[in-house]
Amino acid sequence: MENNVKNQSVSDTDFVVAGASESGYEVLNKVKNSKEIIADNVIYGVYNNENAGLFVKLNDFFIDRSSVGLKDKSYFFHMLAVMVDAGIPVVAATKSLAARTENPRLGRILNTLAHSCEHGSTLADSMSRFETIFEESEIGIVRAGEETGKLNTMLFKLSAQLDKNHDLYLKLWGAAVYPIAVLCVLVLVSIGMLVWVFPSLMSLLTQGGVTEANLPLATKVLLNLQRAVTGYWWAILAGVLVFYGTFNVYVGSDYGAYRWDYFKLKFPIVGGLLRKLYVLQFVSLVGLLIEAGLPVIRAISITGGAISNKLYKLKTQEVMSAVRDGRKISESLMDSNFLFPAEVVQMLNVGESSASLGKISEKIADQYQREIDNGLKKISSVFEPVMILFVGLFVALLALAIMAPIFNLSNVVGS
């Protein structure tokens, strides 16, 4: 019996250390001592790089001007909610996430947030220092969570909202990439043909005795276009810059901004999709902020600041004034069916009457999210054959303009 026990213990020991060697432990020690992410302890307002080297200053310059995406913020708010929900203090959780993030700008911002919270500031007040990173709606939701003692719940909701916004942004960008990429390729191909290919063709035709008067119409148009591009490129470039500057001045003015935003809302196909997008932003933010515990007027004010369209901003201002005078949100939206469809107004009225505006707003947002997704799919399905047809016509006209005089030249030589 003793021998069996002894043999069993020996075999267990052999099994545990099987495969271990000095080289294996050497690699294991390297793994233990290595760090996947090098912690950056920079704190804005405290960190000073005046005496640092040129490389450090350049590195700080680029880091401090880098962007923080929706996905980065969503991950931060979600992980912060998980850690706060587990009982970890906000300061410790923020420091931990600062060391783990792969975005150096966000890491420095989180270090600064933790430092401010350690010195008596709330998380919302600390976030308000970074207006270009955290939007007013995000700060308002965090502040409401801190004031009501439901910070983890509000952070979860904020993270979910940012995830939805990020997914919607990717869908919008994905729908726009295809036509933009096709148009850019066509422009580059056209410039290359006019600058390098067409001059060689005209030289060949001239040597073959083909005069400009004998060229086909498509070739004459291409020839005049080539002369304009090569001879007056500076005038074309100046015209584009003047148009761009004039357009920016017009859109930047109060008169032009409202009319440009109205034009975008009236534009075929895209206008209807934009109106749905702004309605989605309005109802989702208002519902989330009211559910977070903010006063209705404050929630509407924050929502108006988050929407980029001037007409919706102006209408939100009217709604806020109406609510301040004791009217309902739905009542002040009834005269703007172009901006807010009647079914949205009716559902908001039901939510206000039943004191469930937050839940009704969430249902409206879900419905409009589905409609926007379906609209993007329809637009993509329409654009693809249209762009294929457009590219086919472009190639056909280009081939006709180039090949027709070559065939004429062959006939002349053959005769």
Backbone torsions as a table, in degrees:
resi	resn	phi	psi	omega
1	MET	NA	-45.7	179.2
2	GLU	-62.0	-37.9	179.6
3	ASN	-64.9	-38.1	178.9
4	ASN	-63.6	-44.3	178.8
5	VAL	-63.0	-43.1	-179.7
6	LYS	-63.1	-44.5	179.4
7	ASN	-64.0	-36.8	180.0
8	GLN	-65.5	-43.0	-179.0
9	SER	-66.4	-37.5	178.8
10	VAL	-66.0	-43.3	-179.6
11	SER	-65.6	-35.9	176.2
12	ASP	-63.5	-41.6	-179.9
13	THR	-64.6	-43.2	178.9
14	ASP	-62.8	-36.5	-179.2
15	PHE	-68.2	-38.2	-177.1
16	VAL	-66.2	-41.7	-174.9
17	VAL	-96.2	8.8	-178.2
18	ALA	-62.2	133.1	177.5
19	GLY	89.4	-8.8	-179.9
20	ALA	-77.0	142.2	178.6
21	SER	-152.6	170.3	-179.4
22	GLU	-65.1	-40.2	178.9
23	SER	-66.0	-35.3	178.1
24	GLY	-65.1	-43.2	177.8
25	TYR	-66.2	-32.0	177.7
26	GLU	-62.9	-44.6	177.2
27	VAL	-65.9	-41.0	-179.9
28	LEU	-60.9	-40.7	179.0
29	ASN	-64.6	-36.7	176.5
30	LYS	-63.9	-40.7	178.4
31	VAL	-64.4	-40.4	-179.9
32	LYS	-63.0	-39.1	-174.8
33	ASN	-87.0	-8.7	-179.0
34	SER	-88.0	155.4	178.4
35	LYS	-125.9	127.4	-178.6
36	GLU	-69.5	-37.7	-179.0
37	ILE	-124.1	125.1	178.0
38	ILE	-81.9	121.5	-176.5
39	ALA	-66.5	137.0	177.2
40	ASP	-112.3	113.8	-174.2
41	ASN	-97.0	21.5	-179.8
42	VAL	-68.2	132.8	177.2
43	ILE	-123.5	119.9	-179.1
44	TYR	-64.9	134.1	-177.4
45	GLY	93.4	-17.6	178.7
46	VAL	-115.8	-40.2	-178.2
47	TYR	-69.8	137.3	180.0
48	ASN	-135.5	122.1	-177.7
49	ASN	-112.6	23.5	-178.5
50	GLU	-61.3	-36.1	-178.0
51	ASN	-95.6	6.6	-179.3
52	ALA	-80.2	166.4	-180.0
53	GLY	-74.9	173.0	-177.9
54	LEU	-63.6	-40.1	-179.2
55	PHE	-62.7	-41.7	179.9
56	VAL	-64.5	-41.1	179.8
57	LYS	-66.1	-41.9	177.1
58	LEU	-63.7	-41.6	179.0
59	ASN	-61.8	-43.7	177.5
60	ASP	-63.8	-38.3	-179.4
61	PHE	-60.7	-47.0	-177.8
62	PHE	-72.5	-37.6	179.2
63	ILE	-65.1	-43.9	-176.6
64	ASP	-70.3	-11.8	178.1
65	ARG	-113.6	10.2	175.9
66	SER	-80.5	165.5	-175.4
67	SER	-97.8	159.3	174.1
68	VAL	-121.7	113.0	-174.0
69	GLY	-79.9	169.2	178.4
70	LEU	-61.0	-37.7	-179.1
71	LYS	-64.8	-39.6	178.0
72	ASP	-63.0	-45.4	-179.7
73	LYS	-67.1	-39.9	179.4
74	SER	-60.9	-44.0	179.3
75	TYR	-64.1	-41.2	178.9
76	PHE	-61.8	-49.8	-178.1
77	PHE	-64.5	-37.5	-179.4
78	HIS	-67.5	-47.1	-179.5
79	MET	-67.6	-35.5	176.2
80	LEU	-64.0	-39.8	177.4
81	ALA	-63.3	-42.6	179.2
82	VAL	-61.8	-44.3	-176.8
83	MET	-71.7	-39.9	176.7
84	VAL	-65.9	-39.2	178.4
85	ASP	-64.1	-28.7	178.2
86	ALA	-82.5	-1.4	177.1
87	GLY	97.4	6.7	178.8
88	ILE	-80.5	133.1	178.9
89	PRO	-60.3	153.0	-177.2
90	VAL	-59.5	-41.4	-177.5
91	VAL	-63.2	-48.8	-179.4
92	ALA	-64.1	-40.1	179.6
93	ALA	-65.1	-42.4	-179.5
94	THR	-66.3	-40.3	177.1
95	LYS	-62.7	-42.5	179.6
96	SER	-62.6	-42.6	179.7
97	LEU	-70.2	-31.3	176.8
98	ALA	-63.6	-36.5	-179.8
99	ALA	-76.0	-20.6	-175.7
100	ARG	-95.9	-22.9	-174.6
101	THR	-67.2	145.3	178.3
102	GLU	-91.7	-7.2	177.6
103	ASN	-91.6	111.5	-175.4
104	PRO	-63.1	-35.7	179.0
105	ARG	-65.2	-45.8	179.2
106	LEU	-63.8	-37.0	177.7
107	GLY	-60.4	-42.5	178.3
108	ARG	-67.3	-37.4	178.7
109	ILE	-65.2	-41.8	-179.9
110	LEU	-66.9	-37.5	174.3
111	ASN	-60.0	-40.1	179.1
112	THR	-67.5	-40.7	177.1
113	LEU	-61.0	-45.5	179.7
114	ALA	-62.3	-41.0	179.5
115	HIS	-64.1	-42.5	179.6
116	SER	-65.9	-41.3	179.5
117	CYS	-66.1	-34.9	177.0
118	GLU	-63.2	-28.6	-177.3
119	HIS	-100.6	23.8	168.6
120	GLY	103.7	-6.5	-180.0
121	SER	-83.2	153.8	172.7
122	THR	-80.6	164.4	179.6
123	LEU	-64.5	-39.6	179.9
124	ALA	-64.8	-43.5	178.3
125	ASP	-63.9	-37.9	178.6
126	SER	-66.7	-38.4	178.5
127	MET	-66.8	-31.4	-177.3
128	SER	-65.3	-15.0	176.3
129	ARG	-70.0	-21.1	-176.0
130	PHE	-114.6	72.6	-175.9
131	GLU	-68.0	-26.0	179.6
132	THR	-79.5	-13.2	-178.9
133	ILE	-103.7	-51.3	-177.7
134	PHE	-103.5	124.7	179.1
135	GLU	-75.1	161.9	-177.6
136	GLU	-61.5	-35.1	179.1
137	SER	-65.5	-39.3	179.2
138	GLU	-66.7	-41.7	177.9
139	ILE	-64.4	-40.1	179.8
140	GLY	-64.0	-40.0	178.7
141	ILE	-66.1	-43.0	178.4
142	VAL	-64.4	-42.0	179.5
143	ARG	-63.6	-41.0	178.0
144	ALA	-63.4	-39.0	178.0
145	GLY	-64.9	-38.8	178.3
146	GLU	-68.3	-40.0	-177.8
147	GLU	-71.2	-32.2	-178.3
148	THR	-94.9	-4.0	-178.5
149	GLY	75.4	19.0	-180.0
150	LYS	-120.8	45.7	-175.4
151	LEU	-61.7	-43.3	-178.3
152	ASN	-63.3	-40.1	179.1
153	THR	-64.4	-44.4	-179.2
154	MET	-67.8	-34.2	178.1
155	LEU	-67.6	-39.1	175.9
156	PHE	-60.9	-45.4	-179.9
157	LYS	-65.8	-39.7	179.0
158	LEU	-64.7	-42.4	177.8
159	SER	-61.3	-43.4	178.7
160	ALA	-63.1	-39.7	179.1
161	GLN	-65.3	-41.7	178.6
162	LEU	-66.7	-35.5	176.0
163	ASP	-62.1	-42.7	177.8
164	LYS	-63.2	-42.8	179.2
165	ASN	-63.4	-39.4	179.3
166	HIS	-65.9	-43.9	178.4
167	ASP	-62.6	-40.7	178.9
168	LEU	-65.5	-40.2	177.6
169	TYR	-61.4	-42.7	179.3
170	LEU	-64.3	-38.3	179.1
171	LYS	-67.5	-42.8	178.3
172	LEU	-63.8	-43.7	-179.9
173	TRP	-66.9	-39.5	178.4
174	GLY	-62.8	-37.3	178.7
175	ALA	-70.0	-28.0	-177.5
176	ALA	-89.7	-20.8	-174.3
177	VAL	-64.2	-44.6	-173.6
178	TYR	-59.9	-55.5	-179.8
179	PRO	-64.9	-35.7	179.0
180	ILE	-65.0	-43.8	180.0
181	ALA	-63.6	-41.6	-180.0
182	VAL	-63.5	-45.3	-179.8
183	LEU	-63.5	-40.6	178.8
184	CYS	-63.3	-42.0	178.8
185	VAL	-63.8	-41.8	179.4
186	LEU	-63.4	-41.2	178.6
187	VAL	-63.5	-45.1	179.8
188	LEU	-64.1	-42.0	178.3
189	VAL	-63.6	-41.9	-179.9
190	SER	-63.3	-44.5	178.9
191	ILE	-62.8	-43.3	178.8
192	GLY	-62.1	-40.6	178.8
193	MET	-65.7	-41.8	-177.2
194	LEU	-70.6	-36.6	-173.5
195	VAL	-84.1	-37.8	-172.9
196	TRP	-113.0	-43.5	-173.5
197	VAL	-80.2	-47.7	-172.9
198	PHE	-64.4	-39.9	176.6
199	PRO	-58.7	-39.9	178.0
200	SER	-64.7	-38.7	178.3
201	LEU	-63.1	-45.1	-179.5
202	MET	-64.9	-35.6	176.8
203	SER	-64.0	-41.0	178.2
204	LEU	-64.1	-42.9	-179.6
205	LEU	-66.5	-39.1	179.9
206	THR	-64.6	-42.5	177.9
207	GLN	-65.5	-27.3	178.6
208	GLY	-84.2	-1.0	176.7
209	GLY	90.0	11.5	178.2
210	VAL	-86.3	122.8	179.3
211	THR	-89.7	163.4	-179.9
212	GLU	-63.9	-31.0	-180.0
213	ALA	-67.2	-25.4	-179.0
214	ASN	-89.5	0.6	-178.0
215	LEU	-76.1	148.8	174.4
216	PRO	-64.0	160.9	-177.2
217	LEU	-59.2	-45.2	-178.5
218	ALA	-60.7	-38.5	179.3
219	THR	-68.9	-38.8	177.3
220	LYS	-62.4	-41.9	177.9
221	VAL	-61.5	-44.1	-179.9
222	LEU	-66.1	-35.9	178.6
223	LEU	-65.1	-46.5	178.2
224	ASN	-63.6	-37.1	178.0
225	LEU	-66.2	-38.3	178.6
226	GLN	-65.3	-40.7	178.1
227	ARG	-64.7	-38.2	179.5
228	ALA	-67.1	-41.3	-177.7
229	VAL	-69.5	-44.7	-176.8
230	THR	-79.9	-31.3	-176.8
231	GLY	-93.2	-28.3	-176.1
232	TYR	-127.7	33.9	179.8
233	TRP	-60.4	-34.3	-179.7
234	TRP	-66.3	-37.2	178.8
235	ALA	-69.7	-38.8	177.4
236	ILE	-63.9	-45.0	178.6
237	LEU	-62.2	-43.0	178.4
238	ALA	-63.4	-40.3	178.4
239	GLY	-63.3	-40.7	178.3
240	VAL	-64.3	-43.0	179.9
241	LEU	-65.7	-40.4	178.6
242	VAL	-64.5	-43.9	178.5
243	PHE	-62.1	-43.6	179.5
244	TYR	-62.5	-44.4	179.2
245	GLY	-65.6	-42.7	178.6
246	THR	-62.9	-41.7	179.3
247	PHE	-62.9	-42.3	179.1
248	ASN	-64.6	-39.3	177.7
249	VAL	-64.6	-42.6	-180.0
250	TYR	-64.0	-47.6	-179.4
251	VAL	-68.2	-30.7	179.3
252	GLY	-74.5	-17.3	177.7
253	SER	-78.9	157.4	179.8
254	ASP	-64.8	-36.7	179.8
255	TYR	-66.0	-47.7	-175.5
256	GLY	-76.3	-30.4	-176.3
257	ALA	-62.7	-45.8	-178.9
258	TYR	-66.5	-39.2	-178.4
259	ARG	-73.0	-33.7	177.0
260	TRP	-68.7	-42.3	177.4
261	ASP	-65.6	-35.2	176.5
262	TYR	-67.9	-39.8	178.3
263	PHE	-61.5	-40.7	178.7
264	LYS	-63.3	-36.4	179.2
265	LEU	-72.4	-24.9	-179.7
266	LYS	-92.2	-9.5	-175.7
267	PHE	-64.3	136.2	-177.8
268	PRO	-57.3	141.0	177.2
269	ILE	67.1	-60.5	-176.2
270	VAL	-67.6	-36.3	-177.9
271	GLY	-60.6	-45.4	178.8
272	GLY	-63.0	-37.4	177.9
273	LEU	-67.0	-39.0	178.5
274	LEU	-65.9	-39.6	178.9
275	ARG	-62.4	-41.4	177.1
276	LYS	-64.2	-37.2	179.4
277	LEU	-64.1	-43.5	-179.5
278	TYR	-70.7	-35.4	174.5
279	VAL	-63.6	-41.6	177.1
280	LEU	-59.6	-45.5	178.8
281	GLN	-62.1	-42.2	-177.3
282	PHE	-63.8	-55.4	-173.5
283	VAL	-69.1	-37.3	-178.5
284	SER	-68.0	-42.5	-179.5
285	LEU	-70.9	-44.1	179.7
286	VAL	-61.0	-46.7	-180.0
287	GLY	-62.3	-43.2	-178.7
288	LEU	-66.4	-41.8	-178.3
289	LEU	-70.2	-39.0	177.7
290	ILE	-67.1	-41.5	178.1
291	GLU	-65.7	-26.8	177.4
292	ALA	-74.1	-11.6	177.7
293	GLY	106.5	3.8	178.9
294	LEU	-76.0	149.3	173.4
295	PRO	-60.4	152.2	-174.6
296	VAL	-60.0	-44.6	-178.1
297	ILE	-62.6	-41.9	178.7
298	ARG	-65.3	-39.8	178.8
299	ALA	-63.1	-42.5	179.6
300	ILE	-66.6	-39.0	179.5
301	SER	-62.7	-44.6	179.0
302	ILE	-65.1	-40.0	179.4
303	THR	-62.7	-42.8	178.1
304	GLY	-61.2	-35.3	178.2
305	GLY	-72.0	-22.5	-178.3
306	ALA	-86.1	-19.7	-179.1
307	ILE	-88.1	132.9	-173.8
308	SER	-84.7	-26.1	-175.8
309	ASN	-72.0	130.2	-175.8
310	LYS	-64.4	-38.2	-179.1
311	LEU	-65.8	-41.0	177.9
312	TYR	-68.8	-34.7	174.7
313	LYS	-61.4	-45.3	-179.0
314	LEU	-64.6	-42.0	178.7
315	LYS	-66.1	-37.0	176.8
316	THR	-63.0	-36.0	175.7
317	GLN	-63.6	-41.1	176.7
318	GLU	-63.8	-41.8	179.1
319	VAL	-61.6	-42.8	-179.7
320	MET	-63.1	-40.7	177.9
321	SER	-65.6	-39.5	179.5
322	ALA	-65.8	-41.8	178.9
323	VAL	-65.9	-36.5	177.7
324	ARG	-64.4	-28.5	178.0
325	ASP	-87.3	3.2	175.5
326	GLY	100.0	4.0	179.5
327	ARG	-89.9	164.5	178.1
328	LYS	-82.5	159.0	175.5
329	ILE	-62.1	-43.6	-177.6
330	SER	-63.3	-36.5	-179.8
331	GLU	-64.8	-39.2	-178.7
332	SER	-76.7	-10.8	179.1
333	LEU	-97.9	-7.3	-173.9
334	MET	-65.8	-24.8	-177.0
335	ASP	-91.2	10.7	-176.7
336	SER	-133.0	61.8	-179.6
337	ASN	-65.2	-25.9	178.7
338	PHE	-66.0	-38.4	-179.6
339	LEU	-87.1	-41.3	-178.4
340	PHE	-127.3	107.5	-178.4
341	PRO	-57.4	157.6	-175.7
342	ALA	-61.0	-36.5	-178.2
343	GLU	-66.9	-32.0	176.4
344	VAL	-67.6	-43.9	179.4
345	VAL	-62.2	-42.0	179.8
346	GLN	-63.6	-42.6	179.7
347	MET	-67.9	-36.8	175.3
348	LEU	-65.0	-36.1	177.6
349	ASN	-63.4	-41.3	177.1
350	VAL	-63.3	-42.8	179.4
351	GLY	-63.3	-39.9	178.2
352	GLU	-69.2	-38.1	-179.1
353	SER	-68.6	-32.5	-178.2
354	SER	-99.7	8.4	179.7
355	ALA	57.1	36.0	178.6
356	SER	-131.8	44.8	-176.1
357	LEU	-62.7	-36.5	-179.7
358	GLY	-62.9	-45.6	-179.7
359	LYS	-68.3	-42.1	179.0
360	ILE	-64.1	-40.3	178.6
361	SER	-62.5	-38.3	178.3
362	GLU	-64.9	-38.5	178.0
363	LYS	-66.8	-42.3	177.5
364	ILE	-61.9	-42.7	-179.3
365	ALA	-62.9	-41.5	178.4
366	ASP	-62.6	-41.7	179.8
367	GLN	-63.8	-44.8	-179.5
368	TYR	-70.8	-29.3	174.5
369	GLN	-62.0	-43.2	177.9
370	ARG	-66.3	-39.8	179.9
371	GLU	-65.5	-38.7	177.8
372	ILE	-66.3	-41.9	177.3
373	ASP	-60.0	-45.6	178.8
374	ASN	-65.1	-38.7	178.4
375	GLY	-63.5	-40.2	178.3
376	LEU	-65.5	-38.3	177.6
377	LYS	-64.5	-40.7	179.2
378	LYS	-65.6	-42.9	179.5
379	ILE	-62.0	-42.6	179.2
380	SER	-63.9	-40.8	-179.9
381	SER	-67.6	-28.3	178.0
382	VAL	-81.1	-40.8	-175.8
383	PHE	-66.2	-37.3	-175.8
384	GLU	-59.3	-54.1	177.7
385	PRO	-66.2	-33.5	178.5
386	VAL	-63.7	-44.4	-179.9
387	MET	-67.9	-36.3	176.3
388	ILE	-62.8	-43.4	177.9
389	LEU	-63.7	-41.7	-179.7
390	PHE	-64.0	-43.6	179.2
391	VAL	-65.3	-39.9	178.4
392	GLY	-61.9	-43.7	177.9
393	LEU	-64.4	-40.3	179.6
394	PHE	-62.3	-46.7	-179.8
395	VAL	-65.1	-39.7	-179.6
396	ALA	-63.8	-45.4	179.2
397	LEU	-65.2	-39.0	179.0
398	LEU	-66.0	-42.1	178.4
399	ALA	-65.5	-39.2	178.4
400	LEU	-64.0	-42.1	-178.9
401	ALA	-66.5	-30.4	-176.9
402	ILE	-92.6	-42.2	-172.9
403	MET	-81.9	-30.6	-177.6
404	ALA	-58.8	-48.3	178.3
405	PRO	-67.0	-27.6	176.8
406	ILE	-67.0	-41.7	176.4
407	PHE	-63.6	-39.5	177.0
408	ASN	-62.4	-40.8	178.7
409	LEU	-64.1	-37.7	178.1
410	SER	-65.1	-38.9	178.4
411	ASN	-65.0	-40.8	180.0
412	VAL	-64.0	-43.9	179.5
413	VAL	-65.5	-38.8	-179.0
414	GLY	-68.5	-32.5	-179.9
415	SER	-80.3	NA	NA
